[in-house]
Amino acid sequence: MSFRAFLVLVVCGLLTACSGYKRPPTAFHEILTQPYQLDSSDRLRILVFGQNDLSNTYTIDQAGYISFPLIGSVAARGMTQQELATEIARKLKQGYLRDPDVSVEVDTYRPVFVMGEVQSAGQYNYVPGMTVQNAIATAGGFSTRAQQADVDVTRQINGEIINGRVPISDPIRPGDTIYVRERYF
């Protein structure tokens, strides 16, 4: 074997070892079409029709609960907005209101995190419809050493942390962590 062929094999082996590519599982993208599930740091606007004293904004705490007047702590983590509205109405019916009409809207989504080869890594507000590219732009754009074709995204799905490499045009979810890798050449 010639030195040139040996060198090509070594370079190919190194590139393969460095790639670390991991296709995201199907659940990674399926979650994007499912109803939004509430989690810590989401700020909610809860309206109880005809009850101005109960209608307010509430933030889901780190344990996944909101503290609601009259009924106390209500578990919110993992629920949809409609499920939470139904649960609050059910609890208010138990001796407080005859037929409560409750609606829940997300006022502010939990943040996304952008790390790696960007101008200003950190925590940023999520905006509905946000893509990886939008989040990177919010973080000041790519650094000069950034790999710009795709990024690694960490997402929590049903309590499990899942990583995947996606193109920058992919949509993101609240709570996602985006990591922009350094390019090799």
MDTraj code that builds the backbone (N, CA, C; nanometers):
import mdtraj as md
import numpy as np

residues = "MET SER PHE ARG ALA PHE LEU VAL LEU VAL VAL CYS GLY LEU LEU THR ALA CYS SER GLY TYR LYS ARG PRO PRO THR ALA PHE HIS GLU ILE LEU THR GLN PRO TYR GLN LEU ASP SER SER ASP ARG LEU ARG ILE LEU VAL PHE GLY GLN ASN ASP LEU SER ASN THR TYR THR ILE ASP GLN ALA GLY TYR ILE SER PHE PRO LEU ILE GLY SER VAL ALA ALA ARG GLY MET THR GLN GLN GLU LEU ALA THR GLU ILE ALA ARG LYS LEU LYS GLN GLY TYR LEU ARG ASP PRO ASP VAL SER VAL GLU VAL ASP THR TYR ARG PRO VAL PHE VAL MET GLY GLU VAL GLN SER ALA GLY GLN TYR ASN TYR VAL PRO GLY MET THR VAL GLN ASN ALA ILE ALA THR ALA GLY GLY PHE SER THR ARG ALA GLN GLN ALA ASP VAL ASP VAL THR ARG GLN ILE ASN GLY GLU ILE ILE ASN GLY ARG VAL PRO ILE SER ASP PRO ILE ARG PRO GLY ASP THR ILE TYR VAL ARG GLU ARG TYR PHE".split()
xyz = np.array([
    [0.0846, -0.1163, 0.0000],
    [0.0000, 0.0000, 0.0000],
    [0.0903, 0.1242, 0.0000],
    [0.0545, 0.2166, -0.0829],
    [0.1356, 0.3375, -0.0924],
    [0.1046, 0.4316, 0.0248],
    [0.1944, 0.5244, 0.0454],
    [0.1761, 0.6226, 0.1522],
    [0.0508, 0.7057, 0.1277],
    [0.0245, 0.7379, 0.0034],
    [-0.0912, 0.8197, -0.0333],
    [-0.2228, 0.7472, 0.0023],
    [-0.2300, 0.6184, -0.0301],
    [-0.3497, 0.5394, 0.0014],
    [-0.3663, 0.5282, 0.1528],
    [-0.2571, 0.5106, 0.2233],
    [-0.2606, 0.5025, 0.3686],
    [-0.3131, 0.6333, 0.4285],
    [-0.2643, 0.7451, 0.3767],
    [-0.3054, 0.8766, 0.4240],
    [-0.4549, 0.8989, 0.4000],
    [-0.5053, 0.8568, 0.2848],
    [-0.6483, 0.8700, 0.2548],
    [-0.7308, 0.7883, 0.3532],
    [-0.6875, 0.6668, 0.3846],
    [-0.7590, 0.5820, 0.4798],
    [-0.7604, 0.6442, 0.6197],
    [-0.6489, 0.6989, 0.6612],
    [-0.6408, 0.7619, 0.7926],
    [-0.7348, 0.8823, 0.7993],
    [-0.7334, 0.9675, 0.6978],
    [-0.8200, 1.0861, 0.6965],
    [-0.9670, 1.0448, 0.6963],
    [-1.0033, 0.9450, 0.6149],
    [-1.1420, 0.8970, 0.6119],
    [-1.1833, 0.8416, 0.7486],
    [-1.0956, 0.7683, 0.8120],
    [-1.1252, 0.7138, 0.9443],
    [-1.1456, 0.8232, 1.0475],
    [-1.0616, 0.9255, 1.0429],
    [-1.0754, 1.0365, 1.1368],
    [-1.2048, 1.1132, 1.1151],
    [-1.2399, 1.1382, 0.9899],
    [-1.3629, 1.2103, 0.9600],
    [-1.4857, 1.1306, 1.0034],
    [-1.4820, 1.0013, 0.9838],
    [-1.5930, 0.9168, 1.0264],
    [-1.6050, 0.9193, 1.1777],
    [-1.4955, 0.9097, 1.2473],
    [-1.4973, 0.9106, 1.3936],
    [-1.5426, 1.0448, 1.4484],
    [-1.5116, 1.1525, 1.3794],
    [-1.5449, 1.2858, 1.4280],
    [-1.6875, 1.3274, 1.3955],
    [-1.7488, 1.2602, 1.3002],
    [-1.8800, 1.3068, 1.2568],
    [-1.9828, 1.2969, 1.3680],
    [-1.9899, 1.1853, 1.4391],
    [-2.0826, 1.1718, 1.5509],
    [-2.2269, 1.1944, 1.5118],
    [-2.2605, 1.1811, 1.3855],
    [-2.3968, 1.2089, 1.3393],
    [-2.4947, 1.1094, 1.3976],
    [-2.6028, 1.1606, 1.4480],
    [-2.7076, 1.0755, 1.5022],
    [-2.8413, 1.1294, 1.4526],
    [-2.9066, 1.0514, 1.3654],
    [-3.0375, 1.0927, 1.3163],
    [-3.1349, 1.0976, 1.4337],
    [-3.2153, 1.2005, 1.4388],
    [-3.3122, 1.2048, 1.5479],
    [-3.4179, 1.0970, 1.5288],
    [-3.4692, 1.0401, 1.6365],
    [-3.5764, 0.9413, 1.6240],
    [-3.7033, 1.0068, 1.5693],
    [-3.7972, 0.9270, 1.5222],
    [-3.9192, 0.9821, 1.4623],
    [-3.9967, 1.0679, 1.5627],
    [-3.9927, 1.0327, 1.6905],
    [-4.0644, 1.1102, 1.7924],
    [-4.0133, 1.2541, 1.7991],
    [-3.8894, 1.2759, 1.7580],
    [-3.8272, 1.4085, 1.7610],
    [-3.9067, 1.5075, 1.6769],
    [-3.9535, 1.4629, 1.5601],
    [-4.0308, 1.5508, 1.4725],
    [-4.1814, 1.5335, 1.4901],
    [-4.2258, 1.4161, 1.5360],
    [-4.3691, 1.3942, 1.5572],
    [-4.4236, 1.4872, 1.6648],
    [-4.3430, 1.5193, 1.7647],
    [-4.3869, 1.6064, 1.8739],
    [-4.4257, 1.7452, 1.8219],
    [-4.3694, 1.7843, 1.7083],
    [-4.3973, 1.9171, 1.6530],
    [-4.5421, 1.9316, 1.6068],
    [-4.6096, 1.8191, 1.5767],
    [-4.7479, 1.8251, 1.5288],
    [-4.8487, 1.7976, 1.6393],
    [-4.8029, 1.7667, 1.7585],
    [-4.8921, 1.7360, 1.8695],
    [-4.9233, 1.8630, 1.9483],
    [-5.0342, 1.8612, 2.0240],
    [-5.0669, 1.9787, 2.1055],
    [-4.9538, 2.0103, 2.2037],
    [-4.9355, 2.1374, 2.2282],
    [-4.8290, 2.1837, 2.3165],
    [-4.8542, 2.1370, 2.4592],
    [-4.7495, 2.0820, 2.5218],
    [-4.7578, 2.0399, 2.6612],
    [-4.6865, 2.1416, 2.7491],
    [-4.7543, 2.1836, 2.8521],
    [-4.7021, 2.2848, 2.9437],
    [-4.5884, 2.2285, 3.0274],
    [-4.4974, 2.3182, 3.0692],
    [-4.3860, 2.2771, 3.1539],
    [-4.3365, 2.3971, 3.2344],
    [-4.2383, 2.3737, 3.3184],
    [-4.1819, 2.4779, 3.4044],
    [-4.1406, 2.6004, 3.3240],
    [-4.1635, 2.7161, 3.3822],
    [-4.1292, 2.8475, 3.3285],
    [-4.2270, 2.8995, 3.2246],
    [-4.3270, 2.8208, 3.1838],
    [-4.4324, 2.8761, 3.0981],
    [-4.5155, 2.9710, 3.1837],
    [-4.5468, 3.0883, 3.1274],
    [-4.6341, 3.1825, 3.1978],
    [-4.7704, 3.1777, 3.1296],
    [-4.8737, 3.1535, 3.2094],
    [-5.0077, 3.1313, 3.1561],
    [-5.1009, 3.2459, 3.1913],
    [-5.1917, 3.2758, 3.0996],
    [-5.2992, 3.3705, 3.1260],
    [-5.4240, 3.2844, 3.1461],
    [-5.4743, 3.2813, 3.2697],
    [-5.5903, 3.1990, 3.3022],
    [-5.7082, 3.2914, 3.3295],
    [-5.8160, 3.2699, 3.2563],
    [-5.9361, 3.3512, 3.2689],
    [-6.0495, 3.2646, 3.3210],
    [-6.1143, 3.3113, 3.4272],
    [-6.2336, 3.2463, 3.4793],
    [-6.3463, 3.3458, 3.4536],
    [-6.4350, 3.3124, 3.3590],
    [-6.5406, 3.4033, 3.3164],
    [-6.6244, 3.4489, 3.4358],
    [-6.6382, 3.5814, 3.4485],
    [-6.7180, 3.6395, 3.5560],
    [-6.6470, 3.6463, 3.6900],
    [-6.5220, 3.6061, 3.6973],
    [-6.4467, 3.6057, 3.8234],
    [-6.3143, 3.6804, 3.8043],
    [-6.3223, 3.8115, 3.8064],
    [-6.2037, 3.8936, 3.7821],
    [-6.0934, 3.8709, 3.8855],
    [-6.1305, 3.8342, 4.0075],
    [-6.0306, 3.8121, 4.1126],
    [-5.9485, 3.6852, 4.0864],
    [-6.0013, 3.5910, 4.0110],
    [-5.9296, 3.4671, 3.9811],
    [-5.8528, 3.4746, 3.8494],
    [-5.8960, 3.5621, 3.7595],
    [-5.8313, 3.5747, 3.6278],
    [-5.7013, 3.6516, 3.6425],
    [-5.5912, 3.5889, 3.5996],
    [-5.4600, 3.6505, 3.6174],
    [-5.3574, 3.5724, 3.5362],
    [-5.2297, 3.6138, 3.5454],
    [-5.1218, 3.5349, 3.4859],
    [-5.0545, 3.4552, 3.5967],
    [-5.0194, 3.3315, 3.5632],
    [-4.9582, 3.2389, 3.6579],
    [-4.8401, 3.1722, 3.5907],
    [-4.7311, 3.1530, 3.6637],
    [-4.6117, 3.0871, 3.6094],
    [-4.6010, 2.9467, 3.6675],
    [-4.5714, 2.8508, 3.5807],
    [-4.5518, 2.7133, 3.6267],
    [-4.4162, 2.7067, 3.6954],
    [-4.4156, 2.6608, 3.8206],
    [-4.2908, 2.6558, 3.8969],
    [-4.2038, 2.5365, 3.8545],
    [-4.0853, 2.5261, 3.9148],
    [-3.9908, 2.4207, 3.8787],
    [-4.0435, 2.2807, 3.9064],
    [-4.1367, 2.2686, 3.9993],
    [-4.1957, 2.1384, 4.0304],
    [-4.3092, 2.1029, 3.9341],
    [-4.3518, 2.2004, 3.8499],
    [-4.4563, 2.1744, 3.7509],
    [-4.5959, 2.2132, 3.7960],
    [-4.6067, 2.2993, 3.8960],
    [-4.7362, 2.3386, 3.9517],
    [-4.7593, 2.4883, 3.9356],
    [-4.8877, 2.5264, 3.9371],
    [-4.9237, 2.6672, 3.9528],
    [-4.9979, 2.6786, 4.0852],
    [-4.9876, 2.7934, 4.1469],
    [-5.0591, 2.8189, 4.2714],
    [-5.1791, 2.9052, 4.2354],
    [-5.2977, 2.8470, 4.2493],
    [-5.4207, 2.9133, 4.2063],
    [-5.5060, 2.9471, 4.3283],
    [-5.5633, 3.0676, 4.3329],
    [-5.6459, 3.1066, 4.4479],
    [-5.7606, 3.0071, 4.4713],
    [-5.7952, 2.9897, 4.5939],
    [-5.9020, 2.9016, 4.6426],
    [-5.8663, 2.7537, 4.6388],
    [-5.8051, 2.7074, 4.5312],
    [-5.7830, 2.5630, 4.5160],
    [-5.6389, 2.5207, 4.5403],
    [-5.5479, 2.6155, 4.5578],
    [-5.4085, 2.5834, 4.5887],
    [-5.3277, 2.5374, 4.4680],
    [-5.2356, 2.4443, 4.4916],
    [-5.1453, 2.3969, 4.3862],
    [-5.2185, 2.3057, 4.2875],
    [-5.1936, 2.3314, 4.1598],
    [-5.2524, 2.2502, 4.0529],
    [-5.1383, 2.2033, 3.9635],
    [-5.1296, 2.0727, 3.9414],
    [-5.0261, 2.0179, 3.8530],
    [-5.0535, 2.0623, 3.7099],
    [-4.9523, 2.1175, 3.6452],
    [-4.9682, 2.1664, 3.5084],
    [-4.8711, 2.1000, 3.4104],
    [-4.7581, 2.0499, 3.4604],
    [-4.6561, 1.9915, 3.3732],
    [-4.7143, 1.8736, 3.2946],
    [-4.6897, 1.8757, 3.1633],
    [-4.7332, 1.7667, 3.0772],
    [-4.8757, 1.7795, 3.0273],
    [-4.9508, 1.8761, 3.0789],
    [-5.0891, 1.8954, 3.0353],
    [-5.0943, 1.9883, 2.9152],
    [-5.2022, 1.9756, 2.8370],
    [-5.2295, 2.0751, 2.7326],
    [-5.3038, 2.1900, 2.7999],
    [-5.3212, 2.2989, 2.7285],
    [-5.3932, 2.4128, 2.7843],
    [-5.5372, 2.3739, 2.8176],
    [-5.6014, 2.2968, 2.7303],
    [-5.7397, 2.2546, 2.7531],
    [-5.7516, 2.1617, 2.8738],
    [-5.6557, 2.0699, 2.8889],
    [-5.6576, 1.9788, 3.0036],
    [-5.6442, 2.0555, 3.1349],
    [-5.5567, 2.1568, 3.1362],
    [-5.5401, 2.2367, 3.2576],
    [-5.6664, 2.3165, 3.2877],
    [-5.7292, 2.3736, 3.1854],
    [-5.8540, 2.4486, 3.2051],
    [-5.9617, 2.3579, 3.2636],
    [-5.9690, 2.2359, 3.2135],
    [-6.0677, 2.1394, 3.2644],
    [-6.0391, 2.1043, 3.4105],
    [-5.9123, 2.0849, 3.4447],
    [-5.8745, 2.0501, 3.5823],
    [-5.9045, 2.1644, 3.6793],
    [-5.8747, 2.2872, 3.6391],
    [-5.9038, 2.4025, 3.7256],
    [-6.0547, 2.4154, 3.7451],
    [-6.1315, 2.4003, 3.6381],
    [-6.2780, 2.4082, 3.6482],
    [-6.3318, 2.2986, 3.7401],
    [-6.2782, 2.1783, 3.7287],
    [-6.3219, 2.0671, 3.8128],
    [-6.2984, 2.0986, 3.9615],
    [-6.1793, 2.1535, 3.9914],
    [-6.1473, 2.1858, 4.1308],
    [-6.2308, 2.3034, 4.1827],
    [-6.2583, 2.4014, 4.0953],
    [-6.3402, 2.5156, 4.1374],
    [-6.4848, 2.4737, 4.1633],
    [-6.5323, 2.3698, 4.0963],
    [-6.6680, 2.3181, 4.1157],
    [-6.6865, 2.2551, 4.2531],
    [-6.5769, 2.2167, 4.3142],
    [-6.5840, 2.1470, 4.4428],
    [-6.6018, 2.2468, 4.5576],
    [-6.7152, 2.3146, 4.5570],
    [-6.7502, 2.4017, 4.6693],
    [-6.7209, 2.5490, 4.6506],
    [-6.6701, 2.5908, 4.5351],
    [-6.6370, 2.7324, 4.5170],
    [-6.7253, 2.8009, 4.4142],
    [-6.7391, 2.7427, 4.2949],
    [-6.8206, 2.8016, 4.1888],
    [-6.9156, 2.6953, 4.1343],
    [-7.0333, 2.7388, 4.0925],
    [-7.1335, 2.6446, 4.0439],
    [-7.0963, 2.5848, 3.9088],
    [-7.0685, 2.6670, 3.8123],
    [-7.0359, 2.6188, 3.6773],
    [-6.9245, 2.7056, 3.6187],
    [-6.8010, 2.6866, 3.6636],
    [-6.6918, 2.7734, 3.6181],
    [-6.6582, 2.7522, 3.4705],
    [-6.6337, 2.8647, 3.4023],
    [-6.5912, 2.8624, 3.2622],
    [-6.4460, 2.9130, 3.2619],
    [-6.3512, 2.8213, 3.2384],
    [-6.2089, 2.8531, 3.2503],
    [-6.1420, 2.8403, 3.1141],
    [-6.0547, 2.9354, 3.0829],
    [-5.9716, 2.9226, 2.9619],
    [-5.8263, 2.9484, 3.0008],
    [-5.7360, 2.8775, 2.9326],
    [-5.5926, 2.8893, 2.9588],
    [-5.5218, 2.9208, 2.8273],
    [-5.4407, 3.0249, 2.8289],
    [-5.3584, 3.0623, 2.7138],
    [-5.2139, 3.0760, 2.7603],
    [-5.1201, 3.0442, 2.6711],
    [-4.9792, 3.0648, 2.7049],
    [-4.9473, 3.2112, 2.6785],
    [-4.9058, 3.2804, 2.7826],
    [-4.8678, 3.4214, 2.7713],
    [-4.7230, 3.4317, 2.7242],
    [-4.6338, 3.3545, 2.7875],
    [-4.4928, 3.3507, 2.7507],
    [-4.4448, 3.2068, 2.7617],
    [-4.3868, 3.1563, 2.6517],
    [-4.3344, 3.0197, 2.6509],
    [-4.2012, 3.0136, 2.7247],
    [-4.1658, 2.8940, 2.7706],
    [-4.0352, 2.8758, 2.8343],
    [-3.9272, 2.9050, 2.7297],
    [-3.8088, 2.9442, 2.7733],
    [-3.7048, 2.9880, 2.6787],
    [-3.6382, 2.8725, 2.6048],
    [-3.5677, 2.9105, 2.4970],
    [-3.4785, 2.8177, 2.4274],
    [-3.3368, 2.8598, 2.4637],
    [-3.2432, 2.7663, 2.4497],
    [-3.1044, 2.7922, 2.4839],
    [-3.0199, 2.7704, 2.3607],
    [-2.9312, 2.8656, 2.3315],
    [-2.8441, 2.8559, 2.2145],
    [-2.7003, 2.8577, 2.2647],
    [-2.6253, 2.7532, 2.2271],
    [-2.4880, 2.7374, 2.2763],
    [-2.3938, 2.7105, 2.1595],
    [-2.2664, 2.7158, 2.1892],
    [-2.1656, 2.6802, 2.0900],
    [-2.1179, 2.7989, 2.0103],
    [-2.0995, 2.7776, 1.8821],
    [-2.0363, 2.8765, 1.7942],
    [-2.1357, 2.9815, 1.7423],
    [-2.1842, 3.0630, 1.8379],
    [-2.2685, 3.1775, 1.8053],
    [-2.2071, 3.3009, 1.8706],
    [-2.2514, 3.4173, 1.8288],
    [-2.1934, 3.5412, 1.8811],
    [-2.2226, 3.5615, 2.0300],
    [-2.3445, 3.5251, 2.0726],
    [-2.3819, 3.5505, 2.2115],
    [-2.4689, 3.4362, 2.2629],
    [-2.4029, 3.3319, 2.3121],
    [-2.4756, 3.2152, 2.3631],
    [-2.5578, 3.2547, 2.4846],
    [-2.6723, 3.1880, 2.5019],
    [-2.7535, 3.2168, 2.6193],
    [-2.8951, 3.1675, 2.6062],
    [-2.9797, 3.2217, 2.6905],
    [-3.1210, 3.1869, 2.6990],
    [-3.2004, 3.2939, 2.6261],
    [-3.2944, 3.2525, 2.5404],
    [-3.3716, 3.3478, 2.4606],
    [-3.5195, 3.3114, 2.4627],
    [-3.6036, 3.4129, 2.4499],
    [-3.7474, 3.3908, 2.4484],
    [-3.7877, 3.3129, 2.3237],
    [-3.8766, 3.2178, 2.3418],
    [-3.9309, 3.1408, 2.2306],
    [-4.0480, 3.2184, 2.1703],
    [-4.0548, 3.2160, 2.0378],
    [-4.1649, 3.2767, 1.9648],
    [-4.2293, 3.1663, 1.8818],
    [-4.3628, 3.1527, 1.8839],
    [-4.4257, 3.0469, 1.8049],
    [-4.3825, 3.0524, 1.6585],
    [-4.3536, 2.9349, 1.6030],
    [-4.3080, 2.9255, 1.4648],
    [-4.1572, 2.9414, 1.4488],
    [-4.0853, 2.9517, 1.5579],
    [-3.9410, 2.9739, 1.5538],
    [-3.8678, 2.8537, 1.4952],
    [-3.7666, 2.8819, 1.4145],
    [-3.6803, 2.7782, 1.3584],
    [-3.5431, 2.7878, 1.4237],
    [-3.4588, 2.6891, 1.3957],
    [-3.3214, 2.6913, 1.4454],
    [-3.2520, 2.8187, 1.3976],
    [-3.2716, 2.8529, 1.2714],
    [-3.2068, 2.9706, 1.2150],
    [-3.2513, 3.0987, 1.2860],
    [-3.3808, 3.1091, 1.3188],
    [-3.4297, 3.2261, 1.3935],
    [-3.3632, 3.2365, 1.5300],
    [-3.3507, 3.1222, 1.5985],
    [-3.2893, 3.1216, 1.7314],
    [-3.1425, 3.1637, 1.7232],
    [-3.0727, 3.1167, 1.6209],
    [-2.9316, 3.1540, 1.6040],
    [-2.9202, 3.3032, 1.5737],
    [-3.0120, 3.3551, 1.4936],
    [-3.0111, 3.4992, 1.4640],
    [-3.0343, 3.5793, 1.5917],
    [-3.1221, 3.5311, 1.6780],
    [-3.1476, 3.5971, 1.8060],
    [-3.0218, 3.5997, 1.8920],
    [-2.9395, 3.4958, 1.8778],
    [-2.8145, 3.4868, 1.9541],
    [-2.6997, 3.5608, 1.8849],
    [-2.7299, 3.6468, 1.7897],
    [-2.6280, 3.7278, 1.7243],
    [-2.5695, 3.6660, 1.5983],
    [-2.6181, 3.5492, 1.5591],
    [-2.5678, 3.4835, 1.4386],
    [-2.4513, 3.3904, 1.4676],
    [-2.4048, 3.3264, 1.3622],
    [-2.2944, 3.2305, 1.3732],
    [-2.1628, 3.3017, 1.4016],
    [-2.0730, 3.2348, 1.4717],
    [-1.9362, 3.2847, 1.4846],
    [-1.8621, 3.2492, 1.3558],
    [-1.7405, 3.2970, 1.3419],
    [-1.6644, 3.2693, 1.2188],
    [-1.6234, 3.1236, 1.2078],
    [-1.6234, 3.0509, 1.3173],
    [-1.5815, 2.9100, 1.3153],
    [-1.6989, 2.8123, 1.3107],
    [-1.8203, 2.8605, 1.2950],
    [-1.9390, 2.7761, 1.3084],
    [-1.9617, 2.6847, 1.1888],
    [-2.0081, 2.5641, 1.2178],
    [-2.0604, 2.4711, 1.1177],
    [-2.2046, 2.5182, 1.0930],
    [-2.2335, 2.5657, 0.9722],
    [-2.3602, 2.6346, 0.9482],
    [-2.4681, 2.5507, 0.8808],
    [-2.4394, 2.4296, 0.8406],
    [-2.5386, 2.3494, 0.7688],
    [-2.6411, 2.2850, 0.8609],
    [-2.5965, 2.2358, 0.9758],
    [-2.6866, 2.1700, 1.0686],
    [-2.6367, 2.1885, 1.2113],
    [-2.7245, 2.1605, 1.3063],
    [-2.6922, 2.1800, 1.4471],
    [-2.7433, 2.0612, 1.5278],
    [-2.6989, 2.0517, 1.6519],
    [-2.7489, 1.9496, 1.7427],
    [-2.8562, 2.0130, 1.8304],
    [-2.9690, 1.9452, 1.8414],
    [-3.0795, 1.9942, 1.9246],
    [-3.1093, 1.8903, 2.0315],
    [-3.1255, 1.9381, 2.1538],
    [-3.1654, 1.8533, 2.2653],
    [-3.3082, 1.8916, 2.3020],
    [-3.3939, 1.7906, 2.3080],
    [-3.5359, 1.8145, 2.3316],
    [-3.5880, 1.7121, 2.4319],
    [-3.6746, 1.7553, 2.5205],
    [-3.7368, 1.6631, 2.6153],
    [-3.8711, 1.6201, 2.5596],
    [-3.8882, 1.4875, 2.5470],
    [-4.0131, 1.4317, 2.4945],
    [-4.0614, 1.3259, 2.5931],
    [-4.1799, 1.3486, 2.6493],
    [-4.2387, 1.2561, 2.7468],
    [-4.1410, 1.2206, 2.8590],
    [-4.0715, 1.3204, 2.9104],
    [-3.9797, 1.3009, 3.0213],
    [-3.8429, 1.2463, 2.9826],
    [-3.8225, 1.2154, 2.8557],
    [-3.6950, 1.1611, 2.8086],
    [-3.6200, 1.2679, 2.7291],
    [-3.4893, 1.2812, 2.7561],
    [-3.4064, 1.3781, 2.6848],
    [-3.3550, 1.3104, 2.5572],
    [-3.3823, 1.3736, 2.4418],
    [-3.3443, 1.3175, 2.3124],
    [-3.2592, 1.4191, 2.2380],
    [-3.1517, 1.3707, 2.1761],
    [-3.0633, 1.4551, 2.0961],
    [-3.0775, 1.4169, 1.9496],
    [-3.0599, 1.5146, 1.8628],
    [-3.0619, 1.4867, 1.7201],
    [-2.9961, 1.5986, 1.6428],
    [-2.9463, 1.5651, 1.5270],
    [-2.8854, 1.6647, 1.4394],
    [-2.9867, 1.7019, 1.3322],
    [-3.0142, 1.8310, 1.3199],
    [-3.1169, 1.8787, 1.2276],
    [-3.0629, 1.9944, 1.1435],
    [-3.1220, 2.0166, 1.0251],
    [-3.0841, 2.1344, 0.9457],
    [-3.1326, 2.2618, 1.0146],
    [-3.0738, 2.3743, 0.9789],
    [-3.1094, 2.4991, 1.0472],
    [-3.2488, 2.5476, 1.0113],
    [-3.3122, 2.4878, 0.9122],
    [-3.4484, 2.5263, 0.8761],
    [-3.5539, 2.4550, 0.9604],
    [-3.5129, 2.3615, 1.0465],
    [-3.6078, 2.2859, 1.1284],
    [-3.6748, 2.3741, 1.2334],
    [-3.8031, 2.3475, 1.2612],
    [-3.8695, 2.4204, 1.3698],
    [-3.8189, 2.3717, 1.5047],
    [-3.8300, 2.4582, 1.6042],
    [-3.7915, 2.4202, 1.7402],
    [-3.9118, 2.4344, 1.8317],
    [-3.8973, 2.3816, 1.9528],
    [-4.0020, 2.3871, 2.0542],
    [-3.9490, 2.4640, 2.1751],
    [-4.0393, 2.5193, 2.2563],
    [-3.9945, 2.5829, 2.3799],
    [-3.9163, 2.4828, 2.4642],
    [-3.8091, 2.5304, 2.5257],
    [-3.7268, 2.4447, 2.6100],
    [-3.6144, 2.3743, 2.5359],
    [-3.6111, 2.3809, 2.4023],
    [-3.5044, 2.3158, 2.3257],
    [-3.3695, 2.3820, 2.3542],
    [-3.2631, 2.3016, 2.3459],
    [-3.1267, 2.3527, 2.3537],
    [-3.0618, 2.3286, 2.2185],
    [-3.0091, 2.4335, 2.1594],
    [-2.9457, 2.4274, 2.0275],
    [-2.7963, 2.4418, 2.0479],
    [-2.7208, 2.3481, 1.9911],
    [-2.5751, 2.3545, 2.0011],
    [-2.5168, 2.3642, 1.8607],
    [-2.4468, 2.4746, 1.8324],
    [-2.3811, 2.4963, 1.7038],
    [-2.2376, 2.4481, 1.7161],
    [-2.2042, 2.3488, 1.6356],
    [-2.0700, 2.2887, 1.6411],
    [-1.9683, 2.3742, 1.5659],
    [-1.8425, 2.3505, 1.5998],
    [-1.7303, 2.4153, 1.5316],
    [-1.6976, 2.3345, 1.4069],
    [-1.6705, 2.4041, 1.2964],
    [-1.6336, 2.3314, 1.1744],
    [-1.4868, 2.2919, 1.1832],
    [-1.4509, 2.1890, 1.1076],
    [-1.3139, 2.1374, 1.1135],
    [-1.2219, 2.2046, 1.0135],
    [-1.2781, 2.2529, 0.9027],
    [-1.1924, 2.3155, 0.7997],
    [-1.2485, 2.4471, 0.7577],
])
top = md.Topology()
chain = top.add_chain()
for i, resn in enumerate(residues, 1):
    res = top.add_residue(resn, chain, resSeq=i)
    for name in ("N", "CA", "C"):
        top.add_atom(name, md.element.get_by_symbol(name[0]), res)
traj = md.Trajectory(xyz[None], top)
